Amino acid sequence: MKTRSKPATRKAAVKGDTETQSTATKALSPRDTNPPRVLILPKGASSQSRIISLPHPATAQPNRYLCCPENGFFEFTRITAPRKIPSSWLITHGQESESSTAATRGAETVVPDQNGNSSEEKKGDCIDDPSAYISQDADLLIATRYDPVFFLLPTLHPLTTNAQQKNMFLSDEDYLDLLESTSRQWKDVLRDPPTRSRVSKTIETISDIVEAGEEKMYRCSDQKIMGLLVTRAKSMVEKGIPASMEDRFVSRPLQAPSRRVPVPSLEKQSSSSSEDKESSVDSQSTVSTSQSASTAATSILSEQPEPPTPAETETPASIVHLQRLRVALDLLLTNVPLPLCTHLNTQLSSPSSPIDFAPLTSYLSHVASLRAEVVAQSSFADNVSRKRALDDNEEAADRRAEKKRKSEDEEKKRKTESRGVKQLRKVDTSGMKKLTGFFKKAPAKG
C-alpha cells in the first residue's frame, strides 16, 4: 500500500515566504557621522580632564587639546595606519576582557581573552557584546605634553598683537584678561584655580618683573623666551632625536660629498663608426682618431683630486651637536607665529645669542661649496663626453654623405653610357689582353 505525503498548506507556505522576505530586506545600520576615536591619554590624568578647542599659536586655527587641572595641557598627535593593509578598530565594552579595544585587519578580528591570549574570529561571527563598535579608520590620537608658553606668546609679545603697542609692564590679571578675550574657551579654562595658577607662573617665566608697591608687573622678555627655548631644545637633544629625524635633518645636511668624478666611458661613443665600413683605411683612421680623443679626455679627467680620507669627511662632534640643537629649535619655533619666529631667529643669529651657531654656519657653507664644486666637475665631465659623441656623429655623417655622393656620381655615369658600352660590360674579358697592351713603348735595343 502506497502512502503519499500531504502537500504543505497554503498558510505555512505564506509564513515561510514572509520570513525569507524579512530576512532578505534586513539592512545594516547607516554609517555614523561622528564615529568614536581611539585616544591614548596620559597616565594619571584627572577625572576632571576635558578636551577643549583652542586656536593654534602659529596658525590661529582651531585645534583640539586636553586640559588636565593636575598635569597641564596636552596636544593630540595623530598616528596614521599604513594604507596598504586594510585596518580598523573593534571597540568593545565587555566586562570579561581587560582590554576594551582590538585591532582588526583584513577579514580577521583579534580579540584578547581573560588570560591575555588572542583568539581569532572570522569576520561576520556573532559578538556577545551588543555595544561593540567597528571603527573604519584605524588611527590613533596620542596626547603629548604641550608647553602653555606657546599659548601666551601670541598675546603677550608686542610683535604678534594687532595694535602693535609698546611693550609695557602689566599685571598678570591684565594678561589673563587679554588671553580670555581671544577665545571663549579660555574663559572656561581659566575658571579652574589650578589651571589659572599654572598660566600665571608661565607668564612669570618669560617676563621681566618689577614691583609697583605690593603688586608685581610683568613685561615679555626676548632673552627669557630664547633661554626657555634653548633649555627645551637641550632637553630634546639629551633625550635623543628620533632616528628618522637624525638621518634626514642632521646626518644628510652635514655629509660632505666626495670630490672624485667618474670618468665617462668613451668606448660606446664610436659605435656609429661601425655602420660605415667603406675600406680598411677609413676604419683604421677612425680607430686611431677615437683612441687619441679617448686618451686626451682620460688625461683631462684623471687630473681630478683624490677623494678625501675618512678623517676629512668625518663631521666634528661639536658641529653635530649644534646641528641637533638647531633642528630642535626649528621644531619648537613651528609653534610660534611667523613674525615672532623671524624675530627669534634673528636673535639666535646675533652675538647676544645664548648659543653660538657661527661654527655650524661656516661648516654648512663649506659643505655647500664642496657640493657646488662636485656639480661643476660632473657637468664638465658630461660636457666632454657629449662633445666626443657629437664629434663622432659629425664624422659618421660626413662619411655617409661622401658615400652617397659617390654612388650618385656612378649612377649618373651609368645613365650616360651608350648601348655598346653597356653590352661590352656583359662580355667575359678575363682571358683577353687589354687594348692598352698593344700601344706600349717598344723596349730599347741593346
Backbone torsions as a table, in degrees:
resi	resn	phi	psi	omega
1	MET	NA	126.8	-178.2
2	LYS	-94.9	140.7	178.1
3	THR	-117.8	146.7	177.7
4	ARG	-116.9	140.5	177.4
5	SER	-75.7	144.6	-178.5
6	LYS	-74.1	137.7	178.2
7	PRO	-65.2	149.7	-179.6
8	ALA	-64.9	142.4	-179.2
9	THR	-71.0	159.4	-177.8
10	ARG	-69.1	-30.2	-179.4
11	LYS	-67.3	-42.4	178.7
12	ALA	-66.7	-38.8	179.2
13	ALA	-64.2	-40.8	179.0
14	VAL	-65.6	-37.8	178.7
15	LYS	-64.4	-42.4	178.6
16	GLY	-64.8	-38.8	178.2
17	ASP	-65.8	-35.0	179.7
18	THR	-67.9	-41.5	178.5
19	GLU	-64.2	-43.0	179.0
20	THR	-63.0	-40.8	-179.4
21	GLN	-67.3	-39.1	178.9
22	SER	-67.1	-35.7	177.8
23	THR	-69.4	-39.2	-177.0
24	ALA	-71.6	-32.7	-176.3
25	THR	-87.6	0.0	179.3
26	LYS	-71.3	123.8	-175.2
27	ALA	-113.6	160.6	177.6
28	LEU	-75.3	157.6	178.1
29	SER	-70.0	149.6	-178.6
30	PRO	-65.8	156.7	-179.5
31	ARG	-66.0	139.5	-179.3
32	ASP	-73.4	128.6	179.4
33	THR	-75.0	-22.7	179.0
34	ASN	-127.6	75.7	-175.0
35	PRO	-70.7	154.7	176.8
36	PRO	-70.9	154.6	-179.4
37	ARG	-112.9	152.4	176.6
38	VAL	-94.0	111.7	-178.1
39	LEU	-113.1	142.5	173.0
40	ILE	-112.6	107.2	-176.4
41	LEU	-90.9	158.0	179.5
42	PRO	-66.5	149.5	179.4
43	LYS	-69.1	134.2	-179.7
44	GLY	82.0	18.9	178.2
45	ALA	-67.3	140.7	-178.0
46	SER	-71.8	153.7	177.6
47	SER	-69.4	-16.2	178.0
48	GLN	-90.1	6.3	178.0
49	SER	-67.0	147.5	-179.6
50	ARG	-148.3	156.0	178.4
51	ILE	-93.7	127.2	-178.0
52	ILE	-123.6	161.0	178.1
53	SER	-112.2	117.1	-179.2
54	LEU	-128.3	151.6	177.0
55	PRO	-67.9	135.9	178.8
56	HIS	-66.3	137.0	-175.6
57	PRO	-59.7	-33.4	-176.2
58	ALA	-87.5	-40.5	-174.1
59	THR	-105.1	-14.0	-177.6
60	ALA	64.7	14.7	176.6
61	GLN	-89.0	147.0	-179.9
62	PRO	-62.3	137.0	-179.1
63	ASN	-143.0	152.4	-177.5
64	ARG	-89.9	134.7	177.4
65	TYR	-136.3	156.5	175.1
66	LEU	-105.4	123.2	179.9
67	CYS	-108.7	115.7	179.3
68	CYS	-113.9	124.8	-179.4
69	PRO	-60.5	-27.6	-176.7
70	GLU	-94.0	-36.1	-173.5
71	ASN	-108.5	-7.9	176.8
72	GLY	98.6	-149.6	-174.3
73	PHE	-101.5	148.9	178.4
74	PHE	-137.6	143.7	177.4
75	GLU	-107.3	142.7	-179.1
76	PHE	-89.7	125.9	177.5
77	THR	-109.5	125.6	-177.3
78	ARG	-85.5	129.4	173.5
79	ILE	-108.1	110.1	-174.7
80	THR	-91.1	134.5	177.2
81	ALA	-75.3	150.1	178.0
82	PRO	-62.8	136.3	-176.3
83	ARG	-78.0	-14.7	-178.6
84	LYS	-70.8	-30.1	-179.3
85	ILE	-107.1	115.5	178.5
86	PRO	-60.8	124.0	-176.9
87	SER	-135.4	156.3	177.3
88	SER	-156.9	171.6	178.3
89	TRP	-113.8	133.0	171.7
90	LEU	-105.1	109.0	-175.4
91	ILE	-103.2	121.0	-179.7
92	THR	-124.7	162.3	178.8
93	HIS	-125.7	28.5	-178.9
94	GLY	-69.3	148.9	179.7
95	GLN	-88.6	-14.9	-177.8
96	GLU	-75.5	-32.9	-176.6
97	SER	-99.7	139.9	178.0
98	GLU	-70.2	-35.5	179.3
99	SER	-95.6	135.3	-177.3
100	SER	-102.8	6.3	-177.1
101	THR	-134.7	137.7	177.2
102	ALA	-137.9	147.7	-178.9
103	ALA	-94.9	136.2	177.1
104	THR	-113.8	134.9	179.7
105	ARG	-132.6	127.9	178.9
106	GLY	66.5	-125.4	-177.6
107	ALA	-107.8	14.3	-177.5
108	GLU	-121.0	148.4	179.5
109	THR	-119.5	128.1	-179.8
110	VAL	-101.9	113.8	-176.9
111	VAL	-122.2	120.5	178.2
112	PRO	-75.5	142.1	178.8
113	ASP	-94.6	-167.3	-176.9
114	GLN	-65.2	-32.8	-178.7
115	ASN	-86.5	1.8	-179.8
116	GLY	89.2	-1.7	179.2
117	ASN	-84.7	140.7	-178.0
118	SER	-90.7	135.6	176.1
119	SER	-120.2	139.5	-176.1
120	GLU	-94.7	135.1	175.8
121	GLU	-125.4	139.6	178.9
122	LYS	-72.1	148.4	180.0
123	LYS	-64.6	132.6	-178.0
124	GLY	103.5	-10.0	177.6
125	ASP	-69.0	160.7	-178.3
126	CYS	-77.0	136.1	177.7
127	ILE	-110.0	132.9	-176.0
128	ASP	-66.3	-35.2	-176.1
129	ASP	-80.8	114.5	-179.1
130	PRO	-72.7	-17.1	-178.9
131	SER	-91.3	9.6	179.7
132	ALA	-65.5	147.3	-176.7
133	TYR	-135.5	137.0	177.7
134	ILE	-107.8	117.9	178.0
135	SER	-94.1	126.2	-177.0
136	GLN	-70.2	-31.4	-177.1
137	ASP	-94.4	115.1	-176.5
138	ALA	-94.7	53.7	178.7
139	ASP	-103.6	157.7	178.0
140	LEU	-116.2	146.0	172.8
141	LEU	-120.2	111.1	-177.0
142	ILE	-104.7	130.3	179.0
143	ALA	-84.3	115.0	178.3
144	THR	-112.6	147.0	-174.8
145	ARG	-63.8	139.8	-178.1
146	TYR	-127.4	129.9	-177.6
147	ASP	-76.3	124.0	-179.1
148	PRO	-67.7	-9.0	178.7
149	VAL	-62.9	-28.7	179.4
150	PHE	-69.9	-28.0	175.2
151	PHE	-69.4	-29.6	-174.0
152	LEU	-85.5	-29.1	-174.3
153	LEU	-59.5	-42.8	178.3
154	PRO	-62.3	-21.3	-178.8
155	THR	-98.9	-36.2	-174.9
156	LEU	-84.2	-37.4	-173.5
157	HIS	-78.9	134.1	-176.6
158	PRO	-67.5	-22.8	-179.8
159	LEU	-68.6	-22.5	-174.9
160	THR	-104.7	-0.8	178.4
161	THR	-84.6	153.3	-179.0
162	ASN	-71.4	-32.5	-176.6
163	ALA	-79.4	-15.2	-177.6
164	GLN	52.1	42.2	-177.0
165	GLN	-77.0	166.3	179.4
166	LYS	-68.4	153.2	-178.9
167	ASN	-78.9	94.6	-175.9
168	MET	-104.3	160.3	175.9
169	PHE	-79.7	128.1	178.5
170	LEU	-133.2	160.6	177.0
171	SER	-79.3	164.4	180.0
172	ASP	-66.4	-31.0	177.6
173	GLU	-66.4	-35.4	177.1
174	ASP	-64.8	-41.4	177.9
175	TYR	-66.0	-37.9	178.8
176	LEU	-67.4	-35.2	176.5
177	ASP	-66.0	-39.6	175.3
178	LEU	-62.5	-37.9	179.7
179	LEU	-67.8	-38.4	178.7
180	GLU	-67.7	-28.5	-179.8
181	SER	-73.2	-15.9	-179.5
182	THR	-80.1	-25.7	-176.8
183	SER	-157.5	144.7	177.6
184	ARG	-70.7	-26.2	179.6
185	GLN	-64.9	-33.2	-179.1
186	TRP	-64.3	-30.4	178.1
187	LYS	-63.1	-42.9	178.6
188	ASP	-70.2	-36.1	-177.8
189	VAL	-68.9	-43.1	-175.7
190	LEU	-78.5	-2.1	173.2
191	ARG	-72.5	-23.4	179.4
192	ASP	-76.7	121.9	-177.1
193	PRO	-58.6	-44.6	178.8
194	PRO	-61.3	-41.0	179.5
195	THR	-67.5	-39.9	179.0
196	ARG	-64.0	-40.8	178.1
197	SER	-65.8	-37.9	179.8
198	ARG	-66.2	-40.8	179.2
199	VAL	-67.1	-37.3	178.0
200	SER	-64.4	-39.5	177.3
201	LYS	-66.5	-34.5	177.2
202	THR	-65.5	-38.5	176.1
203	ILE	-61.0	-36.7	-179.1
204	GLU	-68.8	-31.4	-176.4
205	THR	-73.8	-22.1	-176.3
206	ILE	-114.5	15.2	-174.7
207	SER	-129.2	152.3	167.8
208	ASP	-79.8	142.3	-172.9
209	ILE	-118.9	133.5	170.7
210	VAL	-129.9	151.3	-180.0
211	GLU	-103.6	122.1	175.6
212	ALA	-112.1	89.3	-174.9
213	GLY	74.8	-121.2	179.2
214	GLU	-98.7	0.4	-177.2
215	GLU	-111.2	143.7	177.4
216	LYS	-94.4	138.3	178.4
217	MET	-115.2	145.0	-172.6
218	TYR	-124.6	147.3	173.8
219	ARG	-142.9	132.3	-176.0
220	CYS	-62.2	134.1	-175.2
221	SER	-119.9	128.9	177.8
222	ASP	-67.4	-37.3	-179.3
223	GLN	-63.6	-42.0	-180.0
224	LYS	-71.2	-34.7	177.4
225	ILE	-64.7	-45.1	178.9
226	MET	-65.5	-39.5	177.6
227	GLY	-62.0	-39.6	178.1
228	LEU	-66.7	-42.0	179.4
229	LEU	-65.6	-39.7	178.6
230	VAL	-65.4	-39.5	177.6
231	THR	-62.4	-42.9	178.2
232	ARG	-64.7	-39.9	-179.4
233	ALA	-66.1	-41.9	177.9
234	LYS	-63.1	-37.8	177.7
235	SER	-64.8	-38.9	177.5
236	MET	-64.4	-40.3	-179.4
237	VAL	-68.7	-39.3	179.5
238	GLU	-65.2	-38.6	179.4
239	LYS	-74.2	-20.5	177.0
240	GLY	105.8	128.5	176.4
241	ILE	-82.7	142.5	177.9
242	PRO	-55.2	150.6	-174.7
243	ALA	-61.1	-37.9	-179.9
244	SER	-65.1	-41.7	177.4
245	MET	-69.9	-35.6	178.2
246	GLU	-61.6	-40.8	-178.0
247	ASP	-74.1	-40.1	-173.5
248	ARG	-82.4	-39.5	-171.8
249	PHE	-106.6	-11.0	-178.7
250	VAL	-115.2	-55.6	-173.7
251	SER	-71.5	-47.6	-175.6
252	ARG	-65.2	-46.6	179.3
253	PRO	-63.2	-27.1	-177.4
254	LEU	-91.9	-4.6	-176.4
255	GLN	-77.2	120.1	179.0
256	ALA	-80.9	135.9	-178.2
257	PRO	-76.7	159.0	175.3
258	SER	-79.8	141.5	-177.1
259	ARG	-87.2	-9.6	-179.1
260	ARG	-72.9	130.2	177.4
261	VAL	-107.6	123.9	-179.2
262	PRO	-63.7	136.5	179.2
263	VAL	-75.0	125.5	-178.4
264	PRO	-68.6	144.5	178.6
265	SER	-78.5	122.6	-177.8
266	LEU	-104.2	5.0	-177.2
267	GLU	-72.3	-33.7	-176.3
268	LYS	-83.8	-9.4	-175.6
269	GLN	-76.6	-19.4	179.4
270	SER	-97.1	23.1	-179.0
271	SER	-70.8	-25.6	179.5
272	SER	-68.8	-23.1	-179.9
273	SER	-71.0	-19.4	-179.6
274	SER	-74.9	-13.5	-179.5
275	GLU	-74.2	-30.9	-177.1
276	ASP	-107.9	106.1	179.1
277	LYS	-119.7	73.0	-177.4
278	GLU	-73.9	-49.5	-176.7
279	SER	-153.0	168.7	179.8
280	SER	-68.3	-29.3	-179.4
281	VAL	-67.6	-44.3	180.0
282	ASP	-63.9	-42.2	-179.3
283	SER	-65.5	-39.7	179.9
284	GLN	-66.7	-40.0	178.7
285	SER	-65.9	-36.5	178.3
286	THR	-65.4	-44.6	179.5
287	VAL	-62.5	-43.6	-179.2
288	SER	-65.2	-40.3	178.0
289	THR	-64.5	-42.9	179.3
290	SER	-63.3	-42.3	-179.4
291	GLN	-65.6	-39.4	179.5
292	SER	-66.3	-41.5	178.6
293	ALA	-66.4	-40.4	178.2
294	SER	-62.9	-41.3	178.9
295	THR	-64.3	-39.9	-180.0
296	ALA	-66.9	-44.5	179.7
297	ALA	-64.9	-39.6	179.0
298	THR	-65.0	-37.9	179.4
299	SER	-67.5	-34.4	179.2
300	ILE	-71.0	-45.8	-175.8
301	LEU	-75.6	-21.6	-179.9
302	SER	-75.4	-6.7	178.8
303	GLU	-82.8	2.6	178.8
304	GLN	-66.6	145.6	-178.0
305	PRO	-64.1	154.5	179.6
306	GLU	-70.8	154.7	178.5
307	PRO	-65.4	147.8	-178.5
308	PRO	-66.9	155.0	179.0
309	THR	-73.0	162.3	178.4
310	PRO	-57.3	-31.1	179.2
311	ALA	-65.9	-31.8	-180.0
312	GLU	-76.9	-35.9	-178.8
313	THR	-80.9	-15.5	-178.6
314	GLU	-73.0	126.9	-178.6
315	THR	-79.4	135.0	178.1
316	PRO	-60.5	149.3	-177.6
317	ALA	-65.3	-33.2	179.7
318	SER	-65.9	-37.1	178.8
319	ILE	-68.1	-39.9	178.4
320	VAL	-63.1	-41.1	179.0
321	HIS	-64.1	-41.9	178.3
322	LEU	-65.3	-37.0	178.1
323	GLN	-66.0	-39.2	176.8
324	ARG	-63.8	-41.3	176.9
325	LEU	-63.6	-39.6	179.6
326	ARG	-64.2	-40.7	178.6
327	VAL	-66.1	-42.1	178.9
328	ALA	-64.1	-40.5	178.2
329	LEU	-66.5	-39.4	177.6
330	ASP	-63.4	-36.5	178.2
331	LEU	-67.7	-38.9	178.4
332	LEU	-69.2	-35.5	-177.5
333	LEU	-73.4	-8.6	173.9
334	THR	-69.6	-13.7	177.9
335	ASN	-98.1	15.6	-177.3
336	VAL	-118.6	142.8	176.4
337	PRO	-57.4	152.5	-173.7
338	LEU	-59.3	-45.5	178.6
339	PRO	-59.9	-42.7	179.2
340	LEU	-70.2	-33.9	177.9
341	CYS	-63.1	-44.1	177.2
342	THR	-63.2	-40.4	179.8
343	HIS	-65.0	-42.6	-179.1
344	LEU	-70.0	-35.5	176.6
345	ASN	-64.2	-37.6	176.0
346	THR	-64.9	-39.6	178.3
347	GLN	-67.1	-35.3	179.0
348	LEU	-70.2	-25.0	178.6
349	SER	-88.9	-8.2	-178.0
350	SER	-81.9	164.3	177.7
351	PRO	-62.4	-22.9	-179.6
352	SER	-82.8	5.5	-178.8
353	SER	-67.6	143.0	177.3
354	PRO	-66.3	-17.0	178.1
355	ILE	-126.5	132.8	179.1
356	ASP	-90.5	106.1	179.5
357	PHE	-94.5	10.4	-179.0
358	ALA	-62.1	-44.2	177.3
359	PRO	-60.2	-37.4	178.8
360	LEU	-67.3	-40.3	179.6
361	THR	-63.5	-44.7	179.3
362	SER	-66.1	-37.5	179.1
363	TYR	-67.1	-42.1	179.2
364	LEU	-65.2	-37.4	176.6
365	SER	-66.1	-36.2	176.9
366	HIS	-65.2	-42.9	178.1
367	VAL	-63.9	-37.9	179.0
368	ALA	-65.7	-39.2	177.6
369	SER	-65.9	-38.6	177.0
370	LEU	-63.0	-41.4	179.3
371	ARG	-65.6	-39.2	177.1
372	ALA	-64.0	-37.2	178.4
373	GLU	-66.3	-41.3	178.5
374	VAL	-64.8	-40.1	178.2
375	VAL	-63.8	-39.7	178.5
376	ALA	-65.1	-41.5	178.1
377	GLN	-64.8	-39.8	179.1
378	SER	-64.8	-40.3	178.3
379	SER	-66.5	-35.1	177.2
380	PHE	-64.1	-45.7	178.5
381	ALA	-62.6	-37.8	179.2
382	ASP	-67.1	-37.9	178.9
383	ASN	-66.3	-39.1	178.4
384	VAL	-62.3	-45.3	-179.4
385	SER	-65.7	-38.2	178.8
386	ARG	-66.5	-39.4	179.7
387	LYS	-64.1	-42.3	178.9
388	ARG	-63.9	-40.9	178.6
389	ALA	-65.4	-36.7	178.7
390	LEU	-66.8	-41.2	177.7
391	ASP	-61.9	-43.4	178.7
392	ASP	-62.3	-39.5	179.2
393	ASN	-66.2	-37.1	178.4
394	GLU	-67.0	-41.7	178.1
395	GLU	-63.1	-42.5	178.6
396	ALA	-65.0	-37.4	178.2
397	ALA	-66.3	-38.2	177.7
398	ASP	-64.2	-42.4	180.0
399	ARG	-64.8	-40.4	178.7
400	ARG	-65.5	-38.6	178.3
401	ALA	-65.5	-40.2	177.9
402	GLU	-64.3	-42.3	179.2
403	LYS	-64.5	-38.4	178.8
404	LYS	-67.3	-38.4	179.7
405	ARG	-64.4	-43.0	178.9
406	LYS	-62.5	-42.6	180.0
407	SER	-65.2	-37.1	178.3
408	GLU	-66.8	-38.6	178.3
409	ASP	-63.9	-43.0	178.1
410	GLU	-63.7	-36.8	179.2
411	GLU	-66.3	-37.9	178.2
412	LYS	-66.6	-41.1	178.7
413	LYS	-61.9	-41.3	179.9
414	ARG	-64.7	-33.9	-179.0
415	LYS	-72.9	-27.9	-179.2
416	THR	-89.1	-5.2	-179.8
417	GLU	-71.2	150.8	178.1
418	SER	-78.9	172.1	-178.5
419	ARG	-69.0	-38.2	179.1
420	GLY	-63.4	-39.0	178.5
421	VAL	-66.1	-40.3	178.5
422	LYS	-63.3	-38.8	179.7
423	GLN	-71.5	-35.7	177.1
424	LEU	-63.6	-25.0	178.4
425	ARG	-65.2	-25.0	-177.8
426	LYS	-85.8	-9.1	-177.5
427	VAL	-79.8	140.5	177.6
428	ASP	-82.4	109.1	-176.7
429	THR	-110.6	24.0	-176.7
430	SER	-67.9	-34.0	-178.4
431	GLY	-97.9	1.7	-178.5
432	MET	-91.3	153.6	176.1
433	LYS	-89.3	139.7	-178.5
434	LYS	-67.9	153.1	-177.1
435	LEU	-66.5	-31.0	-179.9
436	THR	-67.5	-17.4	-179.6
437	GLY	-70.3	-23.0	179.8
438	PHE	-81.3	-14.1	-176.0
439	PHE	-109.4	22.2	178.0
440	LYS	-75.0	155.9	179.8
441	LYS	-70.5	134.9	-179.0
442	ALA	-66.7	143.6	-179.3
443	PRO	-67.5	146.1	-178.2
444	ALA	-67.4	140.7	179.0
445	LYS	-79.6	141.2	-175.6
446	GLY	-92.6	NA	NA
